[in-house]
Amino acid sequence: MRVTRSQIVLRGLSNECPNCGSHTLFKAGTRFTINPRCGACGLSIDRGDGFFLGAFVVNYTVTVLVFVVPAMVLYVSGVLGLTTAAVVAGAGALFVPVLLYRCSWSWWLMGYFLFLPQKLPNNRTELAEDREE
């Protein structure tokens, strides 16, 4: 394979295209508009109906594990009062998904292609055979 799993992970952690490594996941000048394809290599980023749900699940999971559950544990253990715990959990639930929107897309693509690296255009065997000729 031309793109290794370790490259996929490194690119996912740095919000780069998993196929070519360029910073083209999002439209320039926008924070929340994902490109349908990578501008450098043409990789389909939004892979069709429901694919965005993966990024949603990643974002939701991080939010719950980092803010909501710890706030509940601190409340139950008596470290935080009910109001403080509710404010911490509520603020986390509102602001963390916005802050992690770009990262959640990158992490979702990383996870998807980590398990299916052969789906990357640079790893397709028919493309590699065509290049050899």
Secondary structure, 3 states (H helix, E strand, C coil): CCCCHHHHHHHHHCCCCCCCCCCCCECCCCCCCECCECCCCCCECCCCCCCHHHHHHHHHHHHHHHHHHHHHHHHHCCCCCHHHHHHHHHHHHHHHHHHCHHHHHHHHHHHHHHHCHHHCHHHCHHHHHHHHC
